[in-house]
């Protein structure tokens, strides 16, 4: 979809709007209030109580308005929103200036298409997802100057609307723009979260930060999904550790082909870190157990897509990604 609101060489209206507004008059919105979205929404609400949250069900809306958001563990938030919508179309009358998108990646295409149809386009949008290439969907629908990307360095799980348990937070998160013209909006988006207690740093080359995280995420998500093991257990069990290092090597080669040299010793340092924090199962395990689609298209499958374009063989990724797709087809056993 061509972004009709990309304004060429003239000043971007949404940036001018943000510059002129004091903090307490800004109008952020958060789409998706699952495990990670709950923590992010709570941080936004601490600074701007009038911020709008967007969910997909009326039941979720009522729960959030009556019971609020409660995040425990490595992050601690308790707050009740004032404004909750049940459709993206409702953002039209709210007229946001910043939109944080915290949905599952398989919903992202639908979300950005709806955002592109809103009557007023004075906002920047932040992809707050795990995966590779999510920012490209935003750029295609809204224009690259309004597309921001964030890497979330905390892990959370949730089974009830508004309630999340945070296993770790490796502060800070990172947030950046895809173009120099979007840097102002990125700085404001990062500052808002930091003021709310979710430390977030603006960086210039956000894609390199995405790759540094996603080499590990893309590899371990596949392995954990297939074996139903925790990240730590998969790394400490010799057979799955061997698969993991095969995947790491392939992903690092693909990252380099994309222009991102992660540096000597990257894999060893990253593995040492995730062995410590990886006491939980990857979210893909929970998706499969619940019979939901996985985020494989933006994880293992995206590595394969980039590898094919660069002519790089990725046999470990090909096998593990195909196994995840096979498990997606497996009937869910209900008690």
WOTA-V331636 format. One record per backbone hydrogen bond with DSSP energy under -0.5 kcal/mol. CO is the residue of the C=O (numbers start at 1). NH is the residue of the N-H. E is the energy in kcal/mol with one decimal. If there is no record, write none. Layout:
[[CO NH E] [CO NH E]]
This chain:
[[2 4 -1.0] [3 6 -1.3] [5 7 -0.6] [7 10 -1.7] [12 16 -2.0] [13 17 -2.4] [14 18 -2.0] [15 19 -2.4] [16 20 -1.7] [17 21 -0.9] [18 21 -0.7] [22 25 -2.0] [23 26 -1.4] [27 97 -2.0] [27 98 -1.0] [28 52 -1.7] [29 100 -3.0] [30 32 -0.6] [30 54 -2.7] [31 102 -3.5] [33 162 -0.7] [34 38 -2.0] [35 39 -1.0] [36 40 -2.0] [37 41 -2.9] [38 42 -2.2] [39 43 -1.8] [40 44 -2.0] [41 45 -2.6] [42 46 -1.8] [43 47 -0.9] [44 47 -0.7] [44 48 -2.8] [48 51 -2.2] [49 82 -0.8] [51 83 -0.6] [52 30 -2.2] [53 85 -3.3] [54 32 -2.7] [57 61 -1.8] [58 62 -2.4] [59 63 -2.0] [60 64 -2.4] [61 65 -2.2] [62 66 -1.9] [63 67 -3.1] [63 68 -0.7] [64 68 -1.1] [69 79 -2.0] [70 164 -2.2] [71 77 -1.9] [72 166 -3.4] [77 71 -3.0] [79 69 -3.7] [79 81 -0.5] [83 53 -2.2] [85 55 -2.6] [87 90 -0.9] [88 91 -2.1] [89 92 -1.8] [90 93 -0.6] [90 94 -1.0] [91 95 -2.4] [97 124 -1.8] [98 29 -2.0] [99 101 -0.6] [99 126 -3.2] [100 31 -3.0] [100 102 -0.7] [101 128 -2.2] [104 107 -1.8] [105 108 -1.3] [105 109 -0.5] [107 111 -2.0] [108 112 -2.8] [109 113 -1.8] [110 114 -1.7] [111 115 -2.3] [112 116 -2.2] [114 117 -0.9] [115 118 -1.4] [121 123 -1.1] [124 99 -2.3] [125 127 -0.5] [125 148 -2.8] [126 101 -3.0] [126 128 -0.8] [127 150 -2.3] [133 136 -0.7] [133 137 -0.9] [134 137 -0.5] [134 138 -1.3] [135 139 -2.5] [136 140 -2.2] [137 141 -1.7] [138 142 -3.2] [138 143 -0.6] [139 143 -1.5] [143 146 -1.2] [144 147 -0.8] [144 178 -0.5] [146 125 -2.6] [146 148 -0.6] [147 178 -1.2] [148 127 -2.5] [149 176 -2.6] [150 152 -0.6] [151 153 -0.6] [151 174 -1.8] [153 170 -3.1] [155 167 -2.3] [155 168 -1.0] [157 165 -2.6] [160 163 -2.1] [162 70 -3.2] [163 160 -0.6] [164 72 -2.3] [164 166 -0.5] [165 157 -2.0] [165 167 -0.6] [166 74 -2.5] [168 155 -1.8] [169 171 -1.4] [173 201 -3.2] [174 151 -2.8] [175 203 -2.1] [176 149 -2.6] [179 182 -1.4] [180 183 -1.3] [182 186 -2.1] [183 187 -2.5] [184 188 -1.8] [185 189 -2.5] [186 190 -2.4] [187 191 -2.3] [188 192 -2.1] [189 193 -1.4] [190 194 -2.2] [191 195 -2.6] [192 196 -1.2] [193 198 -2.6] [194 197 -1.6] [197 199 -0.6] [199 173 -2.6] [201 175 -2.3] [204 206 -0.9] [205 208 -1.0] [205 209 -1.0] [206 210 -2.1] [207 211 -2.3] [208 212 -1.9] [209 213 -1.5] [210 214 -3.0] [211 215 -2.0] [213 216 -0.5] [213 217 -2.1] [214 218 -3.0] [215 219 -1.2] [216 220 -2.8] [217 221 -2.4] [218 222 -1.1] [219 223 -1.6] [220 224 -2.9] [221 225 -2.2] [222 226 -2.1] [223 227 -2.2] [224 228 -2.5] [224 229 -0.5] [229 282 -0.5] [230 234 -2.4] [231 235 -1.7] [232 236 -1.5] [233 237 -1.0] [236 238 -0.6] [237 241 -2.7] [238 242 -2.2] [239 243 -1.5] [240 244 -2.5] [241 245 -2.5] [242 246 -1.7] [243 247 -2.4] [244 248 -2.8] [245 249 -2.1] [246 250 -1.7] [247 251 -2.7] [248 252 -2.6] [249 253 -1.8] [250 254 -2.0] [251 255 -2.7] [252 256 -2.2] [253 257 -1.9] [254 258 -1.5] [255 260 -2.7] [256 259 -1.4] [259 261 -0.6] [260 262 -0.8] [263 266 -1.5] [265 269 -2.1] [266 270 -2.7] [267 271 -2.8] [268 272 -2.1] [269 273 -1.7] [270 274 -2.6] [271 275 -2.2] [272 276 -0.8] [273 276 -0.8] [273 277 -1.8] [274 278 -1.9] [277 279 -1.5] [278 232 -3.4] [280 231 -2.0] [282 285 -1.6] [282 286 -0.9] [283 287 -2.1] [284 288 -2.3] [285 289 -2.3] [286 290 -1.8] [287 292 -2.7] [288 291 -1.1] [295 298 -1.6] [296 299 -1.2] [296 301 -2.0] [296 302 -0.6] [298 132 -2.8] [299 302 -0.6] [299 303 -1.7] [300 304 -2.0] [301 305 -2.2] [302 306 -2.4] [303 307 -2.5] [304 308 -2.6] [305 309 -1.7] [306 310 -1.4] [307 311 -0.8] [307 312 -2.7] [308 311 -0.7] [314 318 -2.4] [315 319 -2.2] [316 320 -2.5] [317 321 -2.6] [318 322 -1.9] [319 323 -2.0] [320 324 -1.9] [321 325 -2.2] [322 326 -1.9] [323 327 -2.2] [324 328 -1.9] [325 329 -0.8] [326 329 -0.8] [327 330 -1.0] [332 334 -0.7]]
